[in-house]
Each structure stands twice: as C-alpha cells, then as structure tokens.
Amino acid sequence: QVQLVESGGGLVQAGGSLRLSCAASGSIFSINAMGWYRQAPGKQRELVAAITSGGSTNYADSVKVRFTISGDNAKNTVYLQMNSLKPEDTAVYYCTAARTSWVGPYEYWGQGTQVTVSS
C-alpha cells in the first residue's frame, strides 16, 4: 500500500501562484509514476500533470507553461508549482500514484486539497 498526503492548497487571486506538495509513504518502491488530477464542480476529473520515476513529465494542454511538476526522491515528495493561476483552475487537486506508467491506471489517491482562484 501507498499513502499520499497533499498540502498547499488555498485561496489565491488570479495571476497568483501556489505550490502543492504530496508526501508518499509505504510501498513507494512499487511506484513508477505520480500525477496530479483535479476535479471542478460539475466537471470530469482530469490529469493535470504527471512525472515518471525517470523524471519525464507530461502536462495537460490547459496548464502547459504555467504548471511544473517535480519530485524530490530524498523526501519522497512530489510538487506541483502553479503559476499564473486562472479562475478556471479552481478545483480539488488530488495526488495520485501508479505502479505501471504515467498513463495509469492510478491505484493510489490522496484525500485532495482545494485550490480556489478568485477573479
């Protein structure tokens, strides 16, 4: 089992920045990719960014250039740096982990952290 704990969400004005953190524990040796999903009210959940154990990254078109995913292996932590935030970025953000690849399936999920961007 893998446990994921997110932190760093909050309220920010449009144009501002936030950094989300996800601390992983447990059987992390089994993980080959980690990602950040988000879900806004009334919308489908979407994969925002993912990073593989080798350091390769992938982003949704809607966040390219603005968001950066990174990992600190020593701390077993993955980060999502979000810049130039827009109101449409408002959502609950979930940290996820996959045993296979960045395309999933993602078997492990954190509890989610709310990000609210005001206009």
Buried (B, 14 or more C-beta within 10 A) or exposed (E): EBEBBBBBBEEBEEEBEBBBBBBBEBEBEEBEBBBBBBBBEEEEEBBBBBBBBEEEBBBBEEBEEBBBBBBEEEEBBBBBBBBEBBEEBBBBBBBBBBBEEBEBEBBBBBEBBEBBBEE
